[in-house]
Amino acid sequence: MQGKGTDTITIRVVPKAKRQEVKELGEGVYKVWVSAAPDKGKANKAVIKAMADFLGVSKARLKIIRGHNSRDKVLEVQGF
């Protein structure tokens, strides 16, 4: 990730996991485990919360820009 402004990160989601966890796999690539099921956007909301906590930013600064219905997603991070 770069400096202040808008940046993107790539994540691989594991829904319905037994644990909530975020691990960085490489520069700008993360794996996110969430306990929420991929039902009616519940897993996407859990991913936003988990990534916001991990990055130390508010949820409002994160947005899924690609992969809403996929395990592979691209998030936009504003002001990081």
ZADO-1210 file (C-alpha; in nm, 4 decimals, padded with zeros to 6 digits):
<atoms>
<atom x="00.0000" y="00.0000" z="00.0000" code="MET" pos="1"/>
<atom x="00.1113" y="00.3514" z="-00.0645" code="GLN" pos="2"/>
<atom x="00.0700" y="00.6804" z="00.1235" code="GLY" pos="3"/>
<atom x="-00.2320" y="00.9025" z="00.1861" code="LYS" pos="4"/>
<atom x="-00.4970" y="00.8888" z="-00.0833" code="GLY" pos="5"/>
<atom x="-00.6865" y="00.5935" z="-00.2252" code="THR" pos="6"/>
<atom x="-00.5351" y="00.2502" z="-00.2620" code="ASP" pos="7"/>
<atom x="-00.6588" y="-00.1012" z="-00.3343" code="THR" pos="8"/>
<atom x="-00.5888" y="-00.4306" z="-00.1648" code="ILE" pos="9"/>
<atom x="-00.6691" y="-00.7837" z="-00.2762" code="THR" pos="10"/>
<atom x="-00.8230" y="-01.0302" z="-00.0351" code="ILE" pos="11"/>
<atom x="-00.9213" y="-01.3974" z="-00.0341" code="ARG" pos="12"/>
<atom x="-01.2188" y="-01.4653" z="00.1954" code="VAL" pos="13"/>
<atom x="-01.2923" y="-01.7833" z="00.3870" code="VAL" pos="14"/>
<atom x="-01.6571" y="-01.7545" z="00.4988" code="PRO" pos="15"/>
<atom x="-01.8158" y="-01.9679" z="00.7725" code="LYS" pos="16"/>
<atom x="-01.4774" y="-02.0105" z="00.9388" code="ALA" pos="17"/>
<atom x="-01.4410" y="-02.1116" z="01.3020" code="LYS" pos="18"/>
<atom x="-01.2233" y="-01.8080" z="01.3681" code="ARG" pos="19"/>
<atom x="-01.2087" y="-01.4430" z="01.2665" code="GLN" pos="20"/>
<atom x="-00.8596" y="-01.3618" z="01.1435" code="GLU" pos="21"/>
<atom x="-00.6676" y="-01.1557" z="00.8892" code="VAL" pos="22"/>
<atom x="-00.3226" y="-01.2501" z="00.7590" code="LYS" pos="23"/>
<atom x="-00.1105" y="-01.0591" z="00.5139" code="GLU" pos="24"/>
<atom x="00.0176" y="-01.2936" z="00.2430" code="LEU" pos="25"/>
<atom x="00.2272" y="-01.0371" z="00.0595" code="GLY" pos="26"/>
<atom x="00.2308" y="-00.6725" z="-00.0302" code="GLU" pos="27"/>
<atom x="-00.1340" y="-00.5686" z="-00.0590" code="GLY" pos="28"/>
<atom x="-00.2668" y="-00.9270" z="-00.0529" code="VAL" pos="29"/>
<atom x="-00.4581" y="-01.0601" z="00.2487" code="TYR" pos="30"/>
<atom x="-00.6492" y="-01.3699" z="00.3540" code="LYS" pos="31"/>
<atom x="-00.9537" y="-01.3060" z="00.5724" code="VAL" pos="32"/>
<atom x="-01.1421" y="-01.5664" z="00.7750" code="TRP" pos="33"/>
<atom x="-01.4911" y="-01.4640" z="00.8906" code="VAL" pos="34"/>
<atom x="-01.7555" y="-01.6644" z="01.0748" code="SER" pos="35"/>
<atom x="-02.0419" y="-01.5078" z="00.8773" code="ALA" pos="36"/>
<atom x="-02.2041" y="-01.7011" z="00.5962" code="ALA" pos="37"/>
<atom x="-02.2079" y="-01.5585" z="00.2426" code="PRO" pos="38"/>
<atom x="-02.5809" y="-01.4859" z="00.2734" code="ASP" pos="39"/>
<atom x="-02.7386" y="-01.1477" z="00.1913" code="LYS" pos="40"/>
<atom x="-02.4054" y="-00.9653" z="00.2238" code="GLY" pos="41"/>
<atom x="-02.3307" y="-01.0825" z="00.5792" code="LYS" pos="42"/>
<atom x="-01.9833" y="-01.2098" z="00.4919" code="ALA" pos="43"/>
<atom x="-01.9018" y="-00.8882" z="00.3021" code="ASN" pos="44"/>
<atom x="-01.9964" y="-00.6804" z="00.6081" code="LYS" pos="45"/>
<atom x="-01.7824" y="-00.9057" z="00.8275" code="ALA" pos="46"/>
<atom x="-01.4898" y="-00.8669" z="00.5857" code="VAL" pos="47"/>
<atom x="-01.5164" y="-00.4866" z="00.5974" code="ILE" pos="48"/>
<atom x="-01.5203" y="-00.4927" z="00.9783" code="LYS" pos="49"/>
<atom x="-01.2288" y="-00.7366" z="01.0026" code="ALA" pos="50"/>
<atom x="-01.0158" y="-00.5385" z="00.7581" code="MET" pos="51"/>
<atom x="-01.1010" y="-00.2064" z="00.9258" code="ALA" pos="52"/>
<atom x="-00.9926" y="-00.3474" z="01.2625" code="ASP" pos="53"/>
<atom x="-00.6769" y="-00.4987" z="01.1131" code="PHE" pos="54"/>
<atom x="-00.5744" y="-00.1805" z="00.9292" code="LEU" pos="55"/>
<atom x="-00.6813" y="00.0534" z="01.2092" code="GLY" pos="56"/>
<atom x="-00.9180" y="00.2575" z="00.9924" code="VAL" pos="57"/>
<atom x="-01.2918" y="00.3226" z="01.0084" code="SER" pos="58"/>
<atom x="-01.5276" y="00.0965" z="00.8152" code="LYS" pos="59"/>
<atom x="-01.6441" y="00.4010" z="00.6175" code="ALA" pos="60"/>
<atom x="-01.2997" y="00.4220" z="00.4534" code="ARG" pos="61"/>
<atom x="-01.3278" y="00.0708" z="00.3048" code="LEU" pos="62"/>
<atom x="-01.5358" y="-00.0322" z="00.0066" code="LYS" pos="63"/>
<atom x="-01.5577" y="-00.3550" z="-00.1940" code="ILE" pos="64"/>
<atom x="-01.5036" y="-00.2520" z="-00.5550" code="ILE" pos="65"/>
<atom x="-01.4789" y="-00.5962" z="-00.7147" code="ARG" pos="66"/>
<atom x="-01.5883" y="-00.9474" z="-00.6162" code="GLY" pos="67"/>
<atom x="-01.9088" y="-00.8865" z="-00.4219" code="HIS" pos="68"/>
<atom x="-02.0210" y="-01.2447" z="-00.4912" code="ASN" pos="69"/>
<atom x="-01.6768" y="-01.4048" z="-00.4947" code="SER" pos="70"/>
<atom x="-01.4198" y="-01.5204" z="-00.2400" code="ARG" pos="71"/>
<atom x="-01.1613" y="-01.3073" z="-00.4204" code="ASP" pos="72"/>
<atom x="-01.2295" y="-00.9391" z="-00.3635" code="LYS" pos="73"/>
<atom x="-01.0648" y="-00.6032" z="-00.4204" code="VAL" pos="74"/>
<atom x="-01.1092" y="-00.3395" z="-00.1509" code="LEU" pos="75"/>
<atom x="-01.0605" y="00.0316" z="-00.1907" code="GLU" pos="76"/>
<atom x="-00.9005" y="00.2003" z="00.1101" code="VAL" pos="77"/>
<atom x="-00.9360" y="00.5780" z="00.1335" code="GLN" pos="78"/>
<atom x="-00.6837" y="00.7946" z="00.3152" code="GLY" pos="79"/>
<atom x="-00.4388" y="00.5215" z="00.4127" code="PHE" pos="80"/>
</atoms>
